[in-house]
Amino acid sequence: MNQIIFQHDSVLSDVHMFLPMARQRMTRLNNVGQPVFISKFKFLSNAEKPERNDEGTRENSDTETHSAQGEDEEEDSERNVEPALDEDGDLDVTHRPRNDSTEDSSSRSREVVCPVILKQSHNSALQNEEDQDDEADECFDDIIRLEHTMATPLEDVGKQVWRGALLLADFILSEPLLFKGATVVELGAGAGLTSVIMATLAKRVYCTDVGEDLLSMCRRNISLNEHMIERAGGEVRVRQLDWLQSDLCTDPDVDLSWTEEEVADIHDNTSFIIAADVCYDDDLTDGLFRTLYRLCNNFAHACTVFISIEKRFNFTLRNMDVSCDAYNHFRHCLSQLEDLVDGQCSYTVEQIPSTFPQFLQYERIDQLELWKVTAKRVPFDGAQSNSEQCTS
Ligand SMILES: C[S@@+](CC[C@H](N)C(=O)[O-])C[C@H]1O[C@@H](n2cnc3c(N)ncnc32)[C@H](O)[C@@H]1O
């Protein structure tokens, strides 16, 4: 595939936007006929991390990473922003952030970055080389390989990787002690990047989403990175969790449904819920907040929720202006949760400043935000239930 066709209703993640026509490694067609690509997400070396404050340094991090490429190669890729040809004349595209030390930090934070895209294989010799590359990657704990599609219709956005996942992944990597050994539920995990990162620290991650095709791609991505997860002693279980359903599916005949033991495990042991870029449609956002509410109410312990969001501005005919309706609805749901008095849980909400270090390559724009919700059980005092739109 040399060219990607964009339909009028296609949406394309910024993570993949910079190389839409570049030659890439297509691995297969998925069950609905969409081309599936494989990209590498490589952790930045220490030198590439932005200046940061003292909290959460990675000195003790179990996931401290090493450069998979040699120093020379990295310097070369920074100097050569033009795509290079390999010996067969194929485009060998490696996009790296420009690192001009004369720029100030605000302009540096807007550097254009995207995953390292591999070339597409055409012959068995090249395929062998790529297989060897893949095997070599398994020696390193700093390269995540992910299958994803590009330019999907809205209902398939989970098959792409979104910047919110990279922001949340950075936060997780900046707080290794916080997540160490935890049981975590990810909602709307998509391709699974954040769950993979979390599983390098946590004990168990329930990586959840909806859709047979998406979940099977997510499961493949977990397998592709199993070496990293296993080495860290973590575990990822991919499961169905639909925000528009009130119960977890425990039907054993349904693929990726929950066992009774797993339901008990999340109720008894979950201390974190994470979700990246999941608020882009108001009805789904309402479903997401209802799910958060139900989960937190069933948990035995306090739970902290981290949600990343990208504030997207769109022109709407309704407003005849540019507005960020999905973001505003998200903030409204946060406020409702915080105001909720139901005698079961109390919720506090705060925004986490995006000053934590950057471990992955992407453009950390100002519109990317991370929010923290803390849910604490309150002793039963007969307080009146105050069911609100987002939580009833
Ligand atoms: C924009 S994608 C984000 C994917 C991934 N977290 C990331 O940031 O790359 C939104 C995700 O929400 C999921 N989603 C949408 N509706 C859902 C529902 N009713 N229940 C569970 N997940 C849903 C989608 O399948 C998709 O994976």
Residues whose N, C-alpha, C, O or C-beta is under 5 A from the ligand:
A	BS01	LIG	V157 G158 Q160 V161 W162 G164 A165 G188 A189 G190 A191 D209 V210 L241 D242 W243 L244 A276 D277 V278 L284
